[in-house]
Every structure is written in structure tokens, then in C-alpha cells.
Amino acid sequence: MRTQDPKVMQRFVLVIALSYLSCIHLHRQFYNGGSYTLDITGPLMVITQKVTSLAYSIHDGLCQMDEDLTPSQRHQAVRKMPTMLEYFSYIFHFQSIMAGPIILYHDYIDFIHGQRILEVKSLNGYSEKTSNEIVLEPSPATIVVKKVLTSLFFALVFVTFIPSYSIVKVKDDEFLEKTSIIYKFWYLTIATMLVRFKYYHAWIMADAICNNSGLGFNGFDENQQSRWDKVSNVDAFKFETALSLRDSIEAWNKGTNRWLRSLVYERMLRNKTAYTYALSALWHGFHPGYYLTFANGAFFTYASRIVRRHVRPHFLISKKTKLFYDIITFLTTKVILTYTTFTFVLLELKPSITMYLHLYLFPNILGLTGILFLPVILPLTKQKSQTSKTELSNGHVTTNGHAHKIE
């Protein structure tokens, strides 16, 4: 960052950071027999996000015109090179060093200087420049207790039930040959959900740590209650009750989603989804299961867009048909998530492919059928196209499988 031209510096930083992270990933993979272990790669993945996001923010702040930036890029742009103290304070700050969430540099500096508190107070009638009033931060005690208890609940459920639903069991010949496809999906659904509980425990506890230090304050709601969701990494309830793959992705690992969107999706001119999933896979490491998960993720993201565009308008004629559609999409989303993510947990190539074959590649065939035949069987009419445009005009656009409000 200090020695390269800011016009190209961010690319050097991205290549160097990912190369070093990849070396550590390979070291873990070769010396730990292909299984997951808790080691330096977890914190290093978070540090890689911080270093690269900062590099791109410096590039945006020093080399780009404001009108050429997206609203999020404009907000995160860094107008001067950080000092050594600011840099290492940001990279190694204790709240998120172990498990995230990634806090972008601009938000971290605002937290250090109390800028977020002052901004909210100024909206309520105070002026930062003219008032000498001592501004007290709102207490995070209630939300911290709630998040700690929620985190411990997920940990308790995980350690209680994971021995009965170990993902390793799916490699047994008896499980593969003597169980029905419905039982296989049921077992994989429970096994992958329990693994998610492990992540819920870590991320929600990390959120509580951030909030307890004052990091994560996001203003007040309509009831003048303080909100502490600015750096939240996961919405467990929204993920488990999602009605679409898009909503699931939006609720999961939100810090990484912001990072991927900032570095890749908003900067690529074409094949945005493919490049975004590719960077996500590389960032996670080199276990084949990761690449199977993200390849399927890109495929089903594209398929779900086609299905939603051509099928959903037919179910908006009444509340009953809309409810029926929501139930079907809820169940379908659960099946697709199970099918897509069990390889992320299993990690190995051969057992994953074997399980795919015993599931008859049913979700892939269904998705491919939708992509190829739905546009022919259920073509978009002018009225349905207008419905899609109306949804966009109501304030949402879709990027990388996420719905974002238009600012």
C-alpha cells in the first residue's frame, strides 16, 4: 500500500494476500488429513478481508471520482493513507480477530472516534461542531445478554446432537445402500443444520463482543431503542426460515457478502456471479467440497432467478395461492441448501460425488429443467414483466443473489 501506485496497488494487495492465505490453506490441507481443524487459517481469512478491503477503499478514495463509485464504495472510500498505528489497530483489533465479522475500515475509524454516536445525536438536534455537551453512548447490555444466551443455546444444541448426526456417516456403504432418498435428505438436512449451529454460536458471540465494546451501534429505531446490528454477521432466524436462496445468502455470513460485493460484484462488468463465487471458493481454501458447494451455489442462484421470474407471477392472484407458493419455496430452499452445502462440510471429492449419485442428481436435473423449459412453457407477458419492474421500483435490486434496497 505504501510503495505501489494507488491506481493498481489494490490488485497487488489482493494477489499477495490471497497467495499467502492459499499457502496456509494448503499447509493445513496437507498436514491435517483433509479434515477441518481450528488453526491460524480462520483469523487469517478475516485479516485477508480487512487488508484487501482497505486497499480497495484507498484506491477508491485516492483515484476515483465520487460519481464513478457506488453508494457503498463512496461511503467506505479512504481519502488518506492510514498511519501504521491506524493500520495495525484495524487489522488486529480484538473484537473480530478470531471469528469476524469483518468491520470495514471506515466503520472502524468512525467507532474509534465515536463518530457514529455523534452523527445520530446531530440528527436529533445536536451539532457536533457547536455543542460541548458530553455525549453518552447508549448501553448495549440488553442486546449483549440476549446474544450471549442465544449463542450458548446454539452451542448446547450442537454438542448434544452432533454425535448422532455426524456428517462422516454419509460415507458408510450401509447408509448409502440401505436408506431411502428421503431419509438421506432428512439426515443431511439435520447434519448440515447442526454444523450451522456451530457457526451461529461463534458469530453471535463475536457480535456480542463487538457490541459490548461499543462497536456495532446503528442508531435508534422508531421506538427510540438503540440498534446494535451494524456489524452483525448472521441472522439465524431469517436464514432458517428463508423462502428463497437469495434470502438465505443475504442472511448468512453478511460481512463476507459485503466484502465480496465490494471487491468483485460491483466492479466486474460481466459474469459477476461466477467471479464472486470463484473468489469466495478460493478464499475458503482448496478442499474439493468448497468448489462443489460454490459451483452449485452459482448454478442454483441462476436457476432460482429463472424460476422466480417465470413462476411467481402466476401465484400472486390471491393470498391462498401466494401462501401455497411460499410453502413450496420454503421446502425447495431447504432441499437446495442441504444439497448444496453438505459438500462444504464433508470436504472430500469422492464421497461427495458418490452421495450426489445416490441422490440421482435430482436438484441439478430439476434446476436445469427450469432453466431450459420454463421460458418456453411460461413465457413472460407484458403484464408479468411490468410486475417485475414494479418490484424493482419499490426499492430492491438483486446482486449476487442478494436483495438490496436502492439508496
Buried (B, 14 or more C-beta within 10 A) or exposed (E): BEEEEBEEBBBBBBEBBBEBBBEBBEEBBEEEEEEBEEEEBBBBBBBBBBBBBBBBBBBBBBBBEEEEBBEBBBEBBBEEEBEEEBBEBBBEBEBBBBBBBBBBBBBBBBBEEBBBBBEBBBEEEBEEEEEEEEEEEBEBEEBBEBBBEBBEBBBEBBEEBBEEBEBEEBBEEEBBEEBEEEEBBEBBBBBBBBBBBBBBBBBBBBBBBBBBBBBBBBBBEEEEEBBBBBBBBBBBEEBBBBBBBBBBBBBBBBBBBBBBBBBBBBBEEEEBBBBBBBBBBBBBBBBBBBBBBBBBBBBBBBBBBBBBBBBBBEBEEEEEEEEEBEEEBEEBBBBBBBBBBBBBBBBBBEBBEBBBEBBEEEBBEBBEEBBEEBEEEBEBEEEBEEBBEEBEEEEEEBBBBBBBEEE
